[in-house]
Amino acid sequence: MMIFLDSADLKEIEELAATGLVDGVTTNPSLVAASGMSFSELITKITKLVEGPVSAEVTALDAKGMIAQGRKLAKIAENVTVKVPLTVEGLKACKALSAEDIMVNVTLCFSLNQAILAAKAGATFVSPFVGRLDDCGADGMQLIEDIAKVYETYAFDTLILAASIRHPQHVYEAAKIGVDVVTIPGKVFRQLYTHPLTDLGLDAFMKDWKKSGLEI
Ligand code: E4P
């Protein structure tokens, strides 16, 4: 399972990429706007911090505009993945960009039928939004499970990128389903390795070791 960071915060990406456990990064227009940096400068810097795919989202709403923006973004670095919304225009852009061997992440996916169309359009990744579905009383993880089953049935190559992940339990459930990628905020990344029993146990081991006077 790959773990991407869902962040446009350079300091946070640098800090967590240093663990060697970050396989890629996803950004979206809201995260980029909050960074206060120029888009191309930000994406250039992120692509240097992580070797894996870095999603950069188009803002045009028509296929022609998305394709032009996508080509421009893909020129920034080899690991740029062009992110397009799951609209009919986004699907057309996905098909065109994928045909040019540009990685495409189709985002804002909220249904199985949308995910099937993303796969048929040649998407490298499809991003179902788990948390936002949960927020409106639906079962976000059920959608991940359904997509995984249907993609397996038809042997689609598109990777499932579970997005809008809000807490470690989402990661746990997505991993059990066998999702290809989870993209998680820095806070959730830190929660994955933090456990109070680990801290308590280490503290006790260190106290006993200190008392013993032993050395390695
Ligand atoms: C990632 O690609 C998405 O843009 C992101 O996961 C959305 O998360 P949110 O629903 O917490 O904003």
Residues whose N, C-alpha, C, O or C-beta is under 5 A from the ligand:
A	BS01	E4P	D6 T26 T27 N28 G131 R132 A163 S164 I165 T183
